[in-house]
């Protein structure tokens, strides 16, 4: 089985990155929402620790995904209009940017709060900035805004995929589905 994408379809590595990141972002949003509702205590701290660990995992996978994307050909866009293809490129660029910015803002926020980032208890990341309460609050707001930017971008991404599938009736959505052949 070929791992790479072709001019007509996405390979299993690209699909794997796509769906793994989708699952991780949904998980992170749910955990973030849940942990914000908890009162300060051990349960909240445990969820914050999980959130940080998964965030570092997302950052690592995002870097790998970007490297893979740069080394990989991308199937031709199926949009009929040039502006649609340009909008898709811009949206994908924005999604890649938030895949990096979101976990980095969390790491910076933790550093500014003087709480190190432990990754699943296996190792601890170095602090990126010195403790700073004002910077912490700014980064906390940035992290929150980025979470909603992600929701918006993912919403547009899903809506565009459904538009291609149900209105244009092209293979845009089908060729990213797990198990779909490269020519679909």
N, C-alpha and C positions, 0 to 999 in steps of 0.2 A: 504494500500500500504506500503510495506516495504521500509524503507529509506536507509538501509545499502546495501553495495555491497556483492556479493557472490563470489564463486570461479569461476563462469562463466561470470559474468557481473557486471557492475558498477551500484550502486544505484543512486537515483535522487539527493541526497545531493552532492555526489562526482561529478556527471555530472553538477549540478548547479554551484559548485565552479569552475569547469573546464571552462565552457562557460562564466561565469561572469568575471573571470580573463582574458580570451582571449579578451573579449569586452573591458574591462578596459585598458589592455595593448595597444590595437590598438588605443583606444581613447587617451591615454596618449602620445603615439608616435605622433599622428596627432597634438595634442595640443602643444606638445613640439616643433615640426617642425614649426608650424604656429607662435607661439609666438616669436620664434627666428628671424623670418622674419620681425616682427613689429618694428617700431622705438620706442625708449623709450617714454613712455607717459601713459596716463590713461588706454587706451585699452590694452596695453601690460601688465601693472600691474594687470589688472583684469584677464587676461588669466593666468598669473603666479600664481595668487591666486587660481584659479580653479585647475590648474595643481598640486599645493601643496595639496589642499584638497583631490583631487582624489588620489594622491600619498599616503597620510595618510590612506585613505580608503583601498587602495591596501595592505599596510603594515598590517593593522588590519585583513583584509580578509586572507592574506597569513599566518598569525599566526594561525587563526582559521582553515584554510585549512590544515596546517601541523599537528595541534592537531588532527583534524578529520582523516587525513591519518594515523597517528601513532596508532589511536584507531580502525582503520578499516582494514579489510582484503582486499587484492588486488587480483583481478582475475589473474589467471595464465597467464603468457606471452604466446603469440601465435607464437612467432618467432621459426623457425625450428632449428636455430643454437644457441649454447650457447653464442657465442660472440654477437649475436644480442640482446639477452635478457640482457646481461651485459651492452651493449651500451645503451639500453633503460633505465636501472636503473641509469646509470651515467648521461644520458641526463635529466632524471626527477629530479635527485638530483641537477644538475646544474640549472634547471628551478626554483626549490624551492629556491636555494641560491640567484638567481637574484631577485626573488620576494621579498626577504628581503633586499638585498644589494642596489637595485636601490632606493627605497624610503628612506632608511636610509642615503644613500649618498646625496640625495636631502635635507633631513632634516639637516644633518651636514653642507652642503653647505650653506643653508639659515642661519644657526646659525653663521657660519664663516663670512658671509657677513653682519651680524648684522641686519638681517630681520627675525623676528619671523614667525613661521608657524601658521597661523590661519586656523582652519578647518571649512570651510563653514560659517565663522563668528560666530560659536557657542562657540568655546573655542580656546585657544592658547596653543600650545605645549611649553614646556620649551626649552630653547636653550641648545644644547648639548655641544657646545664648545664656548669659548670666541671669539669675533671678531678677525679675522686674515686674512689679504688680501692674503698672500702667500698660506695659507691653503685653502682659498676660491678657488683660481685658481686651485690648485691641485684637490680639490673635484669636481670642475666644469668639469675638464678633465675626472676624474673618472666617473662621472655621464654620460657624453657623450659617453665614451667607453662602459659603461654598457648598454646604450641604443642600441648600435650596437651588443653587445653580445646577448641581448635579441632577436633582429631581427634574428641573426644567429641561435640561439637555437630554436626559433619558426619555422624558415624555415626548419631546420632539422627535427623537430617534425612533421610538416605538410607533408614533403616529405616522412618520414617513414610511416605515416598513409596512405598516398596514395599508397606507395609501397605495404603495406600489403593488401590494398583494391583491387588494380588493377593487381598486379603481383602475390602475394601469394594467393589472393582471400580468405582471412580468415576474421574473424569477428572483428579484432582489431579496425577499424574505426567505424563500425556499432554499437558496444557495447558502444561507448561513445556518440553517437548521441542522442539528446533529443527525448524522446518517444520510443526509441528502447528498447525492452525487455531485461531482464538480461541474457537470454540464447542465445541471438543473437551473 
